[in-house]
C-alpha cells in the first residue's frame, strides 16, 4: 500500500525546503468477482473481489448495501454473503468504495437452481 503523503523538495534561494503533500489514492476498480453466481437461499458463502486500488478502509457494497469487508491486499477483498440476502432470482451489483470513490460495478446473479456449466446466462 502506498503512503498517504509524498515529500516534495522546493529549491529556494535560502536553501531547499521539504514539504509533505497529500497523495490521493487511486480509485478502486473491480476486475472480477468469485463466485459470479449462487442459488437463492443456498448456504452463506464467501465472495472474493479482485481488482486494484483497494485499501484497508475499502468497503464492498452488495446491491447498494455496504457489507463487512476483509482487506486481503491492494488487489483483493472478501466478504461473507448471507443466504438471506435475497429471496428471489435476480442480478445484483457489486462495487467497492474508498470513501467517496466508487468502483465500476460487477454483476452477481442469484439463480433459482445451480448452473451445471458454471457460466452465466447472456
C-alpha positions, 0 to 999 in steps of 0.5 A: 500500500502506498503512503498517504503523503509524498515529500516534495523538495522546493529549491529556494534561494535560502536553501531547499525546503521539504514539504509533505503533500497529500497523495490521493489514492487511486480509485478502486476498480473491480476486475472480477468477482468469485463466485459470479453466481449462487442459488437463492437461499443456498448456504452463506458463502464467501465472495472474493473481489479482485481488482486494484486500488483497494485499501484497508478502509475499502468497503464492498457494497452488495446491491447498494448495501455496504457489507463487512469487508476483509482487506486481503491486499491492494488487489483483493477483498472478501466478504461473507454473503448471507443466504438471506440476502435475497429471496428471489432470482435476480442480478445484483451489483457489486462495487467497492468504495474508498470513501467517496470513490466508487468502483465500476460495478460487477454483476452477481446473479442469484439463480433459482437452481445451480448452473451445471456449466458454471457460466452465466446466462447472456 
